[in-house]
Amino acid sequence: MRAKDITSERNATFRMFLALGRAGGIKKHRAAILSGPKQVKDVMKTFPDKCAGILFSDGRSSGLNVFPEQLPLYRLSRPLFRQIDRFETGPPLLLIRAEPLPVWEGRALPPGCTLCIPFQDPANVGALIRTAAAFGVSAVVLLKEACHPFLPKVLRASGGNIFNVPLFNGPALDELAVPDAPLIGLSAEGTNIHAYEFPAKFCLVPGLEGRGLPGHLKQAVTLSIPMVENVESLNAALATGVALYEWRRGKQNPVGHWREKSNPITE
């Protein structure tokens, strides 16, 4: 397919690419830009239906041996490409479809772990999407407090795993309730996670960065991550990743617990 040349900042397509750095632009155009040669190749191979175009720079290799025939090609001048290439990963960049997420109804949970994410930091959201994919989480629910999952920093931190786990839009953290399965929170006052046997299906709910869990969730089952003394806290996304690891480890090998005495701290 012949590439469309873009050389002016006034070009409507270029201005659309710029807008995809913000949540409003992503929602308006239902598209996002994925960076990183490996992530681009992996998504094109595994999720071709999610791909909408390839961006590369005038005078530079696209990083691809063969252009997919069905994808539009956009060749930007070097100054314009640098404005779009926010992480300086070089070409190619991949234009992907970012359709609105389905609404999570909170009923009839699938077996396994449903992870609810309230985080506002794009790096934390992206890291947890990547972790959720790695440990086989059944679904990820983006609560109303969470940032948009297709923001550039989220996509970068997710390592190209944005399509590897089902994503849903959910309620606010204060409104979260599931009638047929337990909500399991992470809290410094919770039960040591090594002494807990996870149920067949559940929602894992980390607290907001800084704020922690709302009152009604503190009354539910809460788990703590054992730590050595004199350490104030774990990063909320890291603590959630540890909890997911413990859940997965328990499924595969439900034997053994740490014996060290330590302070249970999460948020």
C-alpha positions as CSV (number, residue, x, y, z in Angstrom):
1,M,0.0,0.0,0.0
2,R,1.3,3.5,-0.9
3,A,2.2,5.6,2.1
4,K,0.4,8.8,2.8
5,D,3.0,11.6,3.3
6,I,2.5,14.0,6.2
7,T,4.7,17.0,6.2
8,S,2.7,19.8,7.8
9,E,1.6,20.4,11.4
10,R,-1.7,21.7,9.9
11,N,-2.4,18.3,8.4
12,A,-5.7,16.9,9.9
13,T,-4.3,13.4,10.3
14,F,-1.2,14.7,12.1
15,R,-3.4,16.7,14.5
16,M,-5.4,13.6,15.2
17,F,-2.2,11.7,16.0
18,L,-1.2,14.4,18.4
19,A,-4.7,14.3,20.1
20,L,-4.1,10.6,20.9
21,G,-1.8,11.6,23.7
22,R,-4.8,12.6,25.8
23,A,-7.8,10.7,27.0
24,G,-10.2,13.1,25.3
25,G,-8.6,12.5,21.9
26,I,-8.6,8.7,22.4
27,K,-12.3,8.7,23.2
28,K,-13.1,11.0,20.2
29,H,-11.1,9.1,17.6
30,R,-11.4,5.6,19.2
31,A,-7.7,5.1,18.4
32,A,-4.4,5.1,20.2
33,I,-0.7,4.8,19.3
34,L,1.4,1.9,20.4
35,S,5.2,2.3,20.5
36,G,8.2,-0.1,20.7
37,P,9.2,-2.3,17.7
38,K,8.7,-5.6,19.6
39,Q,5.3,-4.6,21.0
40,V,4.2,-3.3,17.5
41,K,5.2,-6.6,15.8
42,D,3.6,-8.7,18.5
43,V,0.3,-6.9,18.3
44,M,0.2,-6.9,14.5
45,K,0.8,-10.7,14.6
46,T,-1.5,-11.6,17.4
47,F,-4.3,-9.0,17.1
48,P,-4.4,-7.9,13.4
49,D,-8.0,-6.9,13.8
50,K,-7.0,-4.3,16.4
51,C,-4.5,-2.6,14.0
52,A,-5.5,0.6,12.1
53,G,-2.2,1.9,10.6
54,I,1.6,2.2,10.7
55,L,3.5,5.4,11.3
56,F,7.1,5.8,10.3
57,S,9.5,8.6,9.6
58,D,10.6,10.0,6.2
59,G,14.1,8.8,5.4
60,R,14.2,6.1,8.1
61,S,13.5,2.4,8.1
62,S,10.1,1.4,9.3
63,G,11.6,-1.4,11.3
64,L,9.5,-3.9,9.4
65,N,10.7,-6.2,6.7
66,V,7.3,-6.3,5.1
67,F,4.4,-3.9,5.3
68,P,1.0,-5.6,6.0
69,E,-0.9,-5.0,2.8
70,Q,-4.2,-4.2,4.6
71,L,-2.9,-1.5,6.9
72,P,-2.7,2.2,5.9
73,L,0.8,3.7,6.0
74,Y,1.7,7.1,7.2
75,R,5.1,8.6,6.4
76,L,5.8,11.6,8.6
77,S,8.6,14.1,8.2
78,R,11.2,13.7,10.9
79,P,10.2,16.7,13.0
80,L,6.5,15.6,13.0
81,F,7.4,12.0,13.8
82,R,9.5,13.1,16.8
83,Q,6.4,14.9,18.2
84,I,4.4,11.6,18.0
85,D,7.2,9.3,19.1
86,R,6.8,10.3,22.8
87,F,9.2,7.6,24.1
88,E,11.7,7.9,21.3
89,T,11.4,4.2,20.4
90,G,11.8,5.0,16.7
91,P,9.7,3.6,13.9
92,P,7.3,1.9,13.5
93,L,4.5,3.2,15.6
94,L,1.2,1.4,15.4
95,L,-2.2,3.0,15.3
96,I,-4.6,0.7,17.1
97,R,-8.3,0.6,17.6
98,A,-9.4,1.8,21.1
99,E,-13.1,1.1,21.1
100,P,-15.1,1.9,24.3
101,L,-14.8,-0.8,26.9
102,P,-17.9,-2.9,27.8
103,V,-19.5,-2.1,31.1
104,W,-18.9,-4.5,33.9
105,E,-22.2,-5.5,35.5
106,G,-20.7,-7.0,38.6
107,R,-22.7,-10.2,38.4
108,A,-21.8,-13.8,37.7
109,L,-18.0,-13.5,38.0
110,P,-16.0,-15.9,35.9
111,P,-13.8,-18.4,37.7
112,G,-10.5,-17.1,39.0
113,C,-9.5,-13.6,39.8
114,T,-11.3,-10.5,38.6
115,L,-8.9,-7.5,39.2
116,C,-10.4,-4.1,39.9
117,I,-8.0,-1.2,39.2
118,P,-8.7,2.2,40.7
119,F,-5.3,3.7,40.0
120,Q,-4.9,7.1,38.4
121,D,-1.2,6.8,37.6
122,P,-0.8,5.5,34.0
123,A,2.4,3.6,34.9
124,N,0.6,1.7,37.6
125,V,-2.3,0.9,35.4
126,G,-0.1,-0.3,32.6
127,A,2.1,-2.4,34.9
128,L,-1.0,-4.1,36.4
129,I,-2.5,-4.9,33.0
130,R,0.8,-6.5,32.1
131,T,0.9,-8.4,35.5
132,A,-2.7,-9.5,35.1
133,A,-2.0,-11.0,31.7
134,A,1.1,-12.7,33.0
135,F,-0.7,-14.4,35.9
136,G,-3.9,-15.4,33.9
137,V,-6.4,-13.0,35.5
138,S,-9.9,-13.6,34.2
139,A,-10.8,-10.0,33.7
140,V,-9.6,-6.5,34.6
141,V,-12.2,-3.9,35.6
142,L,-11.1,-0.2,35.3
143,L,-13.0,1.6,38.1
144,K,-14.1,5.2,37.5
145,E,-11.1,6.6,39.4
146,A,-8.7,4.9,37.0
147,C,-7.0,6.7,34.1
148,H,-7.8,5.7,30.5
149,P,-6.3,2.3,29.6
150,F,-5.1,3.5,26.1
151,L,-3.0,6.5,27.2
152,P,0.5,6.3,25.8
153,K,2.1,5.7,29.3
154,V,-0.3,2.9,30.0
155,L,0.4,1.2,26.7
156,R,4.1,1.6,27.2
157,A,4.0,0.1,30.7
158,S,1.7,-2.7,29.7
159,G,4.4,-4.1,27.4
160,G,1.9,-4.6,24.5
161,N,-0.5,-6.6,26.7
162,I,-3.4,-4.3,26.3
163,F,-5.4,-6.9,24.3
164,N,-4.2,-10.0,26.3
165,V,-6.7,-9.7,29.1
166,P,-10.4,-8.7,28.9
167,L,-11.0,-5.1,30.0
168,F,-14.2,-3.6,31.4
169,N,-15.4,-0.2,32.7
170,G,-16.6,-0.5,36.2
171,P,-18.2,1.6,39.0
172,A,-16.5,3.9,41.4
173,L,-14.5,2.3,44.2
174,D,-17.0,3.5,46.8
175,E,-19.8,1.8,44.9
176,L,-18.1,-1.5,44.3
177,A,-20.1,-4.5,45.3
178,V,-20.4,-8.1,44.0
179,P,-23.4,-10.2,45.1
180,D,-22.1,-13.7,44.3
181,A,-18.4,-13.6,45.2
182,P,-16.1,-12.1,47.8
183,L,-14.3,-8.8,47.4
184,I,-10.8,-9.2,48.7
185,G,-8.9,-5.9,49.5
186,L,-5.3,-5.2,50.3
187,S,-4.7,-3.5,53.6
188,A,-1.9,-3.1,56.2
189,E,-4.4,-4.4,58.8
190,G,-5.4,-7.4,56.8
191,T,-4.7,-11.1,57.2
192,N,-1.3,-12.3,56.2
193,I,-1.7,-13.4,52.6
194,H,0.3,-16.6,53.2
195,A,-2.4,-17.8,55.6
196,Y,-5.2,-17.2,53.2
197,E,-6.8,-19.7,50.8
198,F,-8.2,-18.0,47.8
199,P,-11.7,-19.0,46.7
200,A,-12.6,-20.3,43.3
201,K,-13.7,-16.9,42.1
202,F,-13.2,-13.4,43.7
203,C,-12.5,-9.7,43.0
204,L,-9.1,-8.4,44.1
205,V,-9.4,-4.7,45.0
206,P,-6.3,-2.6,45.8
207,G,-6.8,0.8,47.4
208,L,-6.2,4.1,45.7
209,E,-2.7,5.4,45.8
210,G,-2.4,7.2,49.2
211,R,-6.1,6.9,50.2
212,G,-6.3,3.2,50.4
213,L,-9.5,1.3,50.7
214,P,-12.9,2.9,51.4
215,G,-14.6,2.0,54.7
216,H,-17.1,-0.6,53.3
217,L,-14.3,-2.6,51.8
218,K,-12.2,-2.5,54.9
219,Q,-15.0,-4.5,56.5
220,A,-14.7,-7.3,53.9
221,V,-11.8,-9.7,53.6
222,T,-8.5,-7.9,53.5
223,L,-5.0,-9.3,53.0
224,S,-1.6,-7.9,53.9
225,I,1.8,-8.4,52.3
226,P,4.4,-9.5,54.9
227,M,7.5,-7.2,54.9
228,V,10.6,-6.6,56.9
229,E,10.6,-4.0,59.6
230,N,11.3,-0.3,59.1
231,V,9.9,-0.2,55.6
232,E,6.9,2.2,55.3
233,S,5.0,0.7,52.4
234,L,5.0,-1.0,49.0
235,N,4.0,0.7,45.8
236,A,0.3,-0.1,45.4
237,A,0.8,-1.7,41.9
238,L,3.7,-3.8,43.2
239,A,1.7,-5.0,46.2
240,T,-1.1,-6.0,43.9
241,G,1.4,-7.9,41.7
242,V,2.6,-9.8,44.8
243,A,-0.9,-10.7,45.7
244,L,-1.6,-12.0,42.2
245,Y,1.6,-14.0,42.3
246,E,0.5,-15.6,45.6
247,W,-2.9,-16.4,44.2
248,R,-1.3,-18.0,41.1
249,R,1.3,-19.9,43.2
250,G,-1.5,-21.2,45.5
251,K,-3.4,-22.6,42.5
252,Q,-0.3,-24.4,41.2
253,N,1.3,-25.4,44.5
254,P,-0.8,-24.8,47.6
255,V,2.0,-25.7,50.0
256,G,4.2,-23.8,52.3
257,H,4.3,-20.3,53.9
258,W,7.0,-17.9,54.9
259,R,8.0,-18.1,58.5
260,E,9.7,-14.8,59.0
261,K,8.1,-12.2,61.3
262,S,7.5,-9.0,59.5
263,N,5.2,-6.0,59.3
264,P,2.1,-6.4,57.0
265,I,2.2,-3.2,54.9
266,T,0.7,-2.7,51.4
267,E,-0.5,0.7,50.3
